[in-house]
Every structure is written in structure tokens, then in C-alpha cells.
């Protein structure tokens, strides 16, 4: 498909599906200029709020977020701000802090 895939994980061993490998502390660097971030993280003490404002700001303007991991790994307030401002175009979210998502929730 012509995608450049950057993977973030503790184990930097090469992976057949990844073009570049980054450690978790380099998440912002991995996100810099990316079109999308696909988040599949489990919830652990180390991953809670891992995808925050800095990582979202590093994405390309008009980019998007896919979260099919756990809700608490992503700062949804920061995501809403970037969606509302137009910095990011789309959020594809399968998980939320409260499910089902309340009608009044900005997501």
C-alpha cells in the first residue's frame, strides 16, 4: 500500500510489518509528521496517558488517530481539542472511558 510504518514498542527487534522501530520514550519522535497513529496499547502503569498532547501535536496537520487499545492510554481531552481546532481530521475510536458513550460527550 506504500505506507511507511513506524512501530513503537519496548522490543526493538525488527518486525516484518514495520519500516522503523522506536522505543516508548521516543513516541513523539515516531509521531513527527505521521499521517495517523494507530494505538493498540494495553493498559499498564507505563502506558496510562502515553498518547498525549505532544504526540498528537507531532502528527501531520489533518492527520488522524485510531484507538483500538484501551481508552486510558490516550488523552481524549487533548484529542478533542485537536479535532475541534482542525489540527486533526479524524478520530476512529473503539474504546471510551464510559461505555456506552454518553450523548453529551464531545467525542
N, CA and C atoms as a LAMMPS dump frame, in Angstrom:
ITEM: TIMESTEP
0
ITEM: NUMBER OF ATOMS
321
ITEM: BOX BOUNDS ff ff ff
-5.0000000000000000e+02 5.0000000000000000e+02
-5.0000000000000000e+02 5.0000000000000000e+02
-5.0000000000000000e+02 5.0000000000000000e+02
ITEM: ATOMS id mol type element x y z
1 1 1 N 0.825 -1.207 0
2 1 2 C 0 0 0
3 1 3 C 0.858 1.254 0
4 2 1 N 2.159 1.117 0.095
5 2 2 C 3.025 2.276 0.054
6 2 3 C 3.125 3.037 1.358
7 3 1 N 2.719 2.417 2.456
8 3 2 C 2.777 3.075 3.755
9 3 3 C 4.164 2.938 4.365
10 4 1 N 4.578 3.955 5.097
11 4 2 C 5.775 3.874 5.921
12 4 3 C 5.283 3.647 7.335
13 5 1 N 5.585 2.507 7.901
14 5 2 C 5.071 2.132 9.216
15 5 3 C 6.169 2.289 10.252
16 6 1 N 5.863 3.084 11.271
17 6 2 C 6.756 3.265 12.409
18 6 3 C 6.131 2.569 13.604
19 7 1 N 6.854 1.655 14.197
20 7 2 C 6.334 0.909 15.343
21 7 3 C 7 1.417 16.617
22 8 1 N 6.211 1.491 17.683
23 8 2 C 6.723 1.879 18.997
24 8 3 C 6.476 0.71 19.93
25 9 1 N 7.558 0.164 20.454
26 9 2 C 7.453 -0.931 21.407
27 9 3 C 8.763 -1.072 22.163
28 10 1 N 8.716 -1.753 23.265
29 10 2 C 9.912 -1.927 24.101
30 10 3 C 10.969 -2.757 23.402
31 11 1 N 10.545 -3.744 22.641
32 11 2 C 11.457 -4.637 21.94
33 11 3 C 11.77 -4.041 20.565
34 12 1 N 13.007 -3.645 20.348
35 12 2 C 13.374 -3.019 19.076
36 12 3 C 13.787 -4.014 18.002
37 13 1 N 13.556 -5.283 18.232
38 13 2 C 13.867 -6.271 17.202
39 13 3 C 13.07 -5.941 15.947
40 14 1 N 13.665 -6.109 14.785
41 14 2 C 12.942 -5.816 13.547
42 14 3 C 11.634 -6.593 13.46
43 15 1 N 10.669 -5.981 12.821
44 15 2 C 9.368 -6.613 12.605
45 15 3 C 9.044 -6.508 11.124
46 16 1 N 8.527 -7.574 10.554
47 16 2 C 8.248 -7.612 9.115
48 16 3 C 7.313 -6.505 8.648
49 17 1 N 6.425 -6.031 9.52
50 17 2 C 5.433 -5.032 9.124
51 17 3 C 5.864 -3.602 9.417
52 18 1 N 7.03 -3.418 10.027
53 18 2 C 7.481 -2.071 10.412
54 18 3 C 8.719 -1.651 9.624
55 19 1 N 8.697 -0.415 9.157
56 19 2 C 9.855 0.146 8.463
57 19 3 C 10.857 0.748 9.441
58 20 1 N 10.342 1.265 10.563
59 20 2 C 11.187 1.89 11.587
60 20 3 C 10.693 1.455 12.96
61 21 1 N 11.61 1.331 13.894
62 21 2 C 11.273 0.925 15.263
63 21 3 C 11.692 2.023 16.238
64 22 1 N 10.832 2.294 17.217
65 22 2 C 11.102 3.297 18.246
66 22 3 C 10.756 2.72 19.611
67 23 1 N 11.454 3.192 20.623
68 23 2 C 11.113 2.827 21.991
69 23 3 C 10.032 3.77 22.5
70 24 1 N 9.289 3.371 23.537
71 24 2 C 8.192 4.197 24.046
72 24 3 C 8.593 5.636 24.389
73 25 1 N 9.784 5.832 24.905
74 25 2 C 10.195 7.202 25.252
75 25 3 C 10.411 8.069 24.01
76 26 1 N 10.419 7.471 22.832
77 26 2 C 10.57 8.21 21.584
78 26 3 C 9.262 8.307 20.803
79 27 1 N 8.137 8.171 21.502
80 27 2 C 6.831 8.214 20.844
81 27 3 C 6.63 9.502 20.05
82 28 1 N 6.958 10.637 20.625
83 28 2 C 6.754 11.918 19.925
84 28 3 C 7.589 11.957 18.65
85 29 1 N 8.811 11.479 18.734
86 29 2 C 9.685 11.419 17.552
87 29 3 C 9.071 10.514 16.483
88 30 1 N 8.513 9.382 16.902
89 30 2 C 7.884 8.456 15.962
90 30 3 C 6.652 9.077 15.301
91 31 1 N 5.943 9.928 16.022
92 31 2 C 4.723 10.555 15.504
93 31 3 C 5.003 11.755 14.602
94 32 1 N 6.2 12.296 14.679
95 32 2 C 6.51 13.531 13.947
96 32 3 C 6.246 13.37 12.447
97 33 1 N 5.297 14.155 11.954
98 33 2 C 4.971 14.169 10.538
99 33 3 C 4.155 12.985 10.043
100 34 1 N 3.726 12.11 10.956
101 34 2 C 2.928 10.954 10.538
102 34 3 C 1.511 11.392 10.184
103 35 1 N 0.901 10.666 9.279
104 35 2 C -0.486 10.931 8.91
105 35 3 C -1.454 10.425 9.984
106 36 1 N -1.157 9.257 10.529
107 36 2 C -2.03 8.622 11.516
108 36 3 C -1.206 7.968 12.606
109 37 1 N -1.853 7.812 13.756
110 37 2 C -1.315 6.951 14.801
111 37 3 C -2.38 5.903 15.073
112 38 1 N -1.958 4.649 15.056
113 38 2 C -2.852 3.536 15.376
114 38 3 C -2.424 3.007 16.736
115 39 1 N -3.273 3.168 17.701
116 39 2 C -2.955 2.818 19.077
117 39 3 C -3.602 1.487 19.427
118 40 1 N -2.773 0.523 19.785
119 40 2 C -3.253 -0.815 20.154
120 40 3 C -2.727 -1.211 21.532
121 41 1 N -2.377 -0.226 22.323
122 41 2 C -1.721 -0.466 23.615
123 41 3 C -2.627 -1.121 24.651
124 42 1 N -2.033 -2 25.458
125 42 2 C -2.743 -2.47 26.649
126 42 3 C -2.628 -1.39 27.723
127 43 1 N -3.466 -1.457 28.725
128 43 2 C -3.367 -0.504 29.833
129 43 3 C -2.448 -1.083 30.908
130 44 1 N -1.357 -0.381 31.163
131 44 2 C -0.414 -0.715 32.231
132 44 3 C -0.037 0.601 32.898
133 45 1 N 0.63 0.569 34.035
134 45 2 C 1.094 1.827 34.628
135 45 3 C 1.977 2.634 33.672
136 46 1 N 2.737 1.969 32.827
137 46 2 C 3.625 2.661 31.892
138 46 3 C 2.889 3.254 30.694
139 47 1 N 1.714 2.714 30.336
140 47 2 C 1.02 3.2 29.141
141 47 3 C -0.117 4.177 29.436
142 48 1 N -0.506 4.322 30.689
143 48 2 C -1.592 5.251 31.029
144 48 3 C -1.23 6.663 30.562
145 49 1 N -2.11 7.278 29.792
146 49 2 C -1.91 8.627 29.233
147 49 3 C -0.653 8.755 28.385
148 50 1 N -0.211 7.665 27.804
149 50 2 C 1.007 7.688 26.987
150 50 3 C 0.843 8.557 25.735
151 51 1 N -0.329 8.485 25.114
152 51 2 C -0.578 9.255 23.892
153 51 3 C -1.266 10.548 24.31
154 52 1 N -0.458 11.578 24.486
155 52 2 C -0.964 12.852 24.963
156 52 3 C -0.8 13.963 23.947
157 53 1 N -0.895 15.174 24.431
158 53 2 C -0.851 16.362 23.579
159 53 3 C 0.397 16.41 22.709
160 54 1 N 1.559 16.103 23.264
161 54 2 C 2.81 16.199 22.499
162 54 3 C 2.816 15.238 21.309
163 55 1 N 2.363 14.012 21.526
164 55 2 C 2.312 13.042 20.427
165 55 3 C 1.291 13.47 19.38
166 56 1 N 0.136 13.945 19.823
167 56 2 C -0.895 14.389 18.886
168 56 3 C -0.44 15.613 18.099
169 57 1 N 0.262 16.518 18.754
170 57 2 C 0.773 17.705 18.065
171 57 3 C 1.843 17.361 17.041
172 58 1 N 2.538 16.248 17.243
173 58 2 C 3.6 15.848 16.321
174 58 3 C 3.046 15.301 15.005
175 59 1 N 1.787 14.865 15.011
176 59 2 C 1.184 14.348 13.785
177 59 3 C 1.053 15.449 12.747
178 60 1 N 1.008 15.044 11.498
179 60 2 C 0.816 15.98 10.394
180 60 3 C -0.539 16.667 10.539
181 61 1 N -0.606 17.948 10.218
182 61 2 C -1.887 18.648 10.226
183 61 3 C -2.867 17.905 9.322
184 62 1 N -4.077 17.72 9.817
185 62 2 C -5.09 16.998 9.064
186 62 3 C -5.014 15.491 9.256
187 63 1 N -4.128 15.052 10.127
188 63 2 C -3.953 13.625 10.381
189 63 3 C -5.071 13.062 11.235
190 64 1 N -4.869 11.83 11.68
191 64 2 C -5.904 11.192 12.462
192 64 3 C -5.369 10.192 13.462
193 65 1 N -6.292 9.731 14.292
194 65 2 C -5.973 8.813 15.376
195 65 3 C -6.919 7.62 15.297
196 66 1 N -6.357 6.444 15.488
197 66 2 C -7.144 5.214 15.588
198 66 3 C -6.792 4.611 16.946
199 67 1 N -7.786 4.391 17.799
200 67 2 C -7.521 3.765 19.086
201 67 3 C -8.393 2.527 19.225
202 68 1 N -7.749 1.364 19.145
203 68 2 C -8.432 0.097 19.365
204 68 3 C -7.82 -0.625 20.564
205 69 1 N -7.005 0.103 21.334
206 69 2 C -6.382 -0.456 22.523
207 69 3 C -7.263 -0.231 23.734
208 70 1 N -6.769 0.521 24.671
209 70 2 C -7.506 0.853 25.887
210 70 3 C -7.677 2.363 25.962
211 71 1 N -8.81 2.788 26.409
212 71 2 C -9.131 4.216 26.478
213 71 3 C -8.148 5.033 27.311
214 72 1 N -7.757 4.6 28.512
215 72 2 C -6.898 5.45 29.35
216 72 3 C -5.472 5.665 28.841
217 73 1 N -5.089 5.003 27.756
218 73 2 C -3.747 5.257 27.229
219 73 3 C -3.697 6.55 26.426
220 74 1 N -4.872 7.086 26.063
221 74 2 C -4.934 8.286 25.241
222 74 3 C -5.605 9.425 26.002
223 75 1 N -5.047 10.608 25.851
224 75 2 C -5.622 11.81 26.442
225 75 3 C -6.738 12.287 25.515
226 76 1 N -7.963 11.847 25.796
227 76 2 C -9.089 12.185 24.924
228 76 3 C -9.428 13.678 24.96
229 77 1 N -9.175 14.354 26.066
230 77 2 C -9.413 15.808 26.106
231 77 3 C -8.487 16.501 25.111
232 78 1 N -7.232 16.085 25.06
233 78 2 C -6.28 16.664 24.096
234 78 3 C -6.703 16.322 22.671
235 79 1 N -7.213 15.117 22.473
236 79 2 C -7.675 14.726 21.14
237 79 3 C -8.855 15.583 20.706
238 80 1 N -9.822 15.786 21.595
239 80 2 C -10.981 16.609 21.266
240 80 3 C -10.543 18.028 20.889
241 81 1 N -9.608 18.595 21.634
242 81 2 C -9.109 19.946 21.315
243 81 3 C -8.533 19.997 19.91
244 82 1 N -7.763 18.983 19.535
245 82 2 C -7.126 18.985 18.215
246 82 3 C -8.124 18.704 17.094
247 83 1 N -9.147 17.925 17.385
248 83 2 C -10.203 17.711 16.394
249 83 3 C -11.026 18.984 16.21
250 84 1 N -11.388 19.632 17.322
251 84 2 C -12.184 20.862 17.251
252 84 3 C -11.434 21.996 16.546
253 85 1 N -10.125 22.052 16.742
254 85 2 C -9.329 23.133 16.145
255 85 3 C -9.023 22.875 14.676
256 86 1 N -9.21 21.648 14.211
257 86 2 C -8.866 21.301 12.837
258 86 3 C -7.444 20.789 12.68
259 87 1 N -6.679 20.775 13.756
260 87 2 C -5.308 20.221 13.696
261 87 3 C -5.361 18.779 13.212
262 88 1 N -6.293 18.01 13.775
263 88 2 C -6.503 16.631 13.343
264 88 3 C -7.866 16.525 12.675
265 89 1 N -7.962 15.615 11.715
266 89 2 C -9.173 15.492 10.922
267 89 3 C -10.132 14.426 11.441
268 90 1 N -9.574 13.339 11.961
269 90 2 C -10.441 12.223 12.302
270 90 3 C -9.923 11.457 13.515
271 91 1 N -10.875 10.945 14.286
272 91 2 C -10.566 10.026 15.372
273 91 3 C -11.438 8.795 15.208
274 92 1 N -10.821 7.659 15.028
275 92 2 C -11.535 6.39 14.92
276 92 3 C -11.304 5.687 16.246
277 93 1 N -12.349 5.644 17.061
278 93 2 C -12.208 5.197 18.441
279 93 3 C -13.136 4.031 18.735
280 94 1 N -12.55 2.974 19.27
281 94 2 C -13.319 1.783 19.617
282 94 3 C -13.514 1.673 21.12
283 95 1 N -12.838 2.518 21.892
284 95 2 C -12.872 2.43 23.349
285 95 3 C -13.035 3.817 23.953
286 96 1 N -13.769 3.868 25.069
287 96 2 C -14.045 5.133 25.733
288 96 3 C -13.997 4.929 27.242
289 97 1 N -13.793 6.017 27.985
290 97 2 C -13.756 5.933 29.445
291 97 3 C -15.088 5.45 29.993
292 98 1 N -16.182 5.897 29.386
293 98 2 C -17.531 5.475 29.773
294 98 3 C -18.18 4.846 28.549
295 99 1 N -18.64 3.622 28.708
296 99 2 C -19.311 2.95 27.597
297 99 3 C -20.665 2.431 28.071
298 100 1 N -21.711 2.639 27.302
299 100 2 C -21.684 3.329 26.024
300 100 3 C -21.391 4.814 26.202
301 101 1 N -20.903 5.416 25.158
302 101 2 C -20.538 6.827 25.177
303 101 3 C -21.783 7.677 25.411
304 102 1 N -21.78 8.523 26.455
305 102 2 C -22.946 9.37 26.725
306 102 3 C -23.2 10.362 25.583
307 103 1 N -24.439 10.693 25.347
308 103 2 C -24.815 11.611 24.268
309 103 3 C -24.157 12.967 24.407
310 104 1 N -23.891 13.412 25.637
311 104 2 C -23.307 14.735 25.853
312 104 3 C -21.783 14.762 25.668
313 105 1 N -21.148 13.625 25.506
314 105 2 C -19.699 13.564 25.371
315 105 3 C -19.28 14.192 24.051
316 106 1 N -18.249 15.033 24.023
317 106 2 C -17.837 15.68 22.78
318 106 3 C -17.299 14.711 21.728
319 107 1 N -16.935 13.509 22.138
320 107 2 C -16.482 12.535 21.144
321 107 3 C -17.661 11.982 20.362
